[in-house]
Each structure stands twice: as C-alpha cells, then as structure tokens.
C-alpha cells in the first residue's frame, strides 16, 4: 500500500505580520514531527534547530537561504511559518503561491 502525501495549502498570508498560515492534516503533539517533515520535504526546506514547549513546536528552518520559524500549536491544530528577517516577505509570498489556496 502506498502512503499518500498530505495536502498542505496556504490558508492565509499576512505580510504585515510576516506570517504564512498553513492548512494541512490534523496533528497532535506526538505526530507533529512526522507531519511537518512531509511539508518540509514538499518545500525542499531543511531543519536547523528544533524546540518544543508545553503545547508549541518551534522549528527553525532554511528555505533557499532564508530562515523561517515553523510553528505548530497542537491544541488548535494551527501551523504557520514566520519570517525571521524583514527580507522574508518575498519568500513567504513565494511559498504561499507554491502551496496555493483552497
């Protein structure tokens, strides 16, 4: 049986706040790494650092030289990317287009 790749899409792009909200499969605290590894593989992004708090996963990732913070809050099921620098807006806009909208 072939495992299908989850469908990740852009829910909202907020360039003023430097946020890209992502719709994807439901996740809980324990399966977050497996879910977002598939997103990062789809985007061809790499993990630089991982941190885990009580209900929030924080991953520093690199996408073509641009550092972004990937965050996932398991109680609400929210998943988003945040720009780490002022020049991340173009990258977030590109990723929003790449992921498309529902």
N, C-alpha and C positions, 0 to 999 in steps of 0.2 A: 504494500500500500504506500503510495506517495503522499508525503505530508505537504499540504499546500502552504504557500507563503501568506502571512496575514496581510490584510488590506489596510495600509496606512494612508490617510488623506489629510489634507490641510483643513482644519475646522475654521481657523481664523488667523489672520496675520495682522499684528499690531506693531507697525514700525515705530510709532511714537514711544511705545514701551519696550521695543526690541524683543517681541515675543512672537513665536510661531506655535499656535495650539494645534495639536495633532489628534485626530480620531484614529483609533485602532482597536485591536481586540481588548476585551476586558482582561485585567490582570490583578493579582493580589501581591502582597508583599514578597512572597517567596518565588513567584514565577516571573517577576519583573525582569530579571536579567535575561532570561530566555526570550522573552517577548521583544525587548528593545535591542538585543543583539541582532535580531532579524531586521529591525528597522535600520540599524547602523550598517548592516550588510547591504541592504537595499540602496542606501545612500552612499555607500563606499566611504564611510567615516570610521575613524578609529578612536578607541577609548584611551585617554591619557591617564585619568585618575577616577576612582570611584569612592563615594562616601555614602553612608547610609545613616539616616536619623530614625527616630521613632516611627514616622509614617511617610517619610520622604526619601526617595532615592535621588542623589545628585551625582551626575557623571559629567566630567569634563571631557569633551570630545573635540577632535580635529576633523574639519571638513575642508580639504584642499588648502590647508594653511590658515584657516580661520578657526579660532577657538570658540566653542559654544558650550553652554551648560545645558545638558539634557536633564530634565526633572520629571519625576513621576510620583504622584501622590496616590497611594493605593485606596484610601477611603473614598475619595471622589472619583477615582479612575482617570484623573487628569494627567495628561502627558504633554510636555511642551519643551521647546528649545528657546534659550535666551542668548542673545548676543553678549559677548564679553567685552566688546570694544565698539566704539562709535562707527567703525567701518563694517560692522557685521550686517547692517541693513541690506546691502546688496545680496549677501549670502542667504539671509533669511528669505528675501524675496525670491531668489532663485529656487530655494528648497520648497517654498510654498507652491511655486509653479510646477516643479518636478512632481510633488505629491498630488497636485490637482485639488479640486474641491468636490465635495459630494453634492 
